[in-house]
Amino acid sequence: MTVATDSLVLPRSGQIRMDIRVSADINVGAAVARRRVNAFLATHVGNLLLADEPVMVLTDRIVWRVPVDLTAPSTGRMGHVGEIDVDIESGELLVDDVQLEGMRHRANDLTARAAS
């Protein structure tokens, strides 16, 4: 499992020491988070968007960051359009209208480039 940190600025050289102690109950696993994102995308955005493999990320809470790709029946995955975070304890999808609009915009751009 990959664990990433969000908004952490690290020095480019020299020594670093990090002691991280985080505690949370993982009530929602990576596979469940991915399925929830796929169901959300199909009902709220479009059926050509597909969730990829989640990565656990430390933000102000611990989340599964689920990449979202545009797909096409004839070519498969066309490209990355965004991410949706899923809280590991509650399963809540942390997504807003601005994120969704950005995904739609990037999906339209990828579709236009593929058509030309």
N, C-alpha and C positions, 0 to 999 in steps of 0.2 A: 504494500500500500504506500502510495506517495502522500506525504504531508507537506503542504506549502503554507507560507505565511503571507498575509496580505499587508501591504503598506509598511513593510519593515525595511528601513534603509541600512544597508551594511557597508562597511568600509571596503574600498577597492583593494587595499593591501594592508599588511600588518597582521596583528593577531586578533582573534575574536574568540570570545567565550560566551556561550549561551546556555543558560539553565532555564528550561521551560517546564513548568509544572502546570498541567491543565487537567481538569477532571470533568467528565461529562458521561452520561449514560448514552451509549449508542443504541437508541431504540429503532433507528431507521438505518439499515445497511445500504451499501453502495448500489446493489441491484434494485432494491425497492425505490431508492431515490431516482434512479434512472427510469424506472417504469412510471413513476409519478410524473416526471418531467415529460416523458413521451405522451402520456395521457393528456396532460395539460396542453401540450403543443397541438395535438390533434384536435382538441375541442376549442381552443382559444386562438390559435395562430394559423395553422395549416397542416395538412397531412404530409407535406414534403420535407418537413423539418424533423430531424432525428437526433435524439440524445446519444452522446458518446460516453466513454468510460469516466465516471466521477473521480475527482481528486479531493481528499480531505484538506480543508483550508481553515486556518485560524484567523478569524476576523474579530469583530466584537463578540462573536459567538463561534462555535465550531459548526462548520457546514460541509456538505458535499457540494463541490462546484462541478456542475454538470455541463460539459461543452455541448453546444447545439450546432449541428451541421445541416446545410441544405443538401437534399438528395434529389436525384432524378431517376425515373424508372430505367432509362436507357444507359445511364452512365454511372449510377451509384452516387457516392458522396461527391458533391461539387465544391464544397468549401465551408469554412467555419463562419458562423453568423453571430455567435454570442455565447453566453453562459447563463445558467440559472442556478442559484444557490438553494440548497435544501437543508434546513436545520436538522442536525443528527438526532436531537432529542425529540422534537415535536413532529418532524416531517413536514413542517410548513414550507411552502415554496416562497422564496424571497425574491419576488419579481414585481416590477411596476410597469406602468404603461410606457414610460420612456424607454426602458429596456426592450420591451416588445416592439415598439416602433423602430428602434435601431436594428433589431433582428430582421424585421420586414424590409427595411431599407437595404440592408446588406444582402438579403436574399434576392431582392429585385435587381440589385447591381450584378450579382453573380449570374442571374438568369439572363440579363441583357448581354453580358460579356460572352456567355456561352452561345447565345443566338447569333452573335455577329461574326 
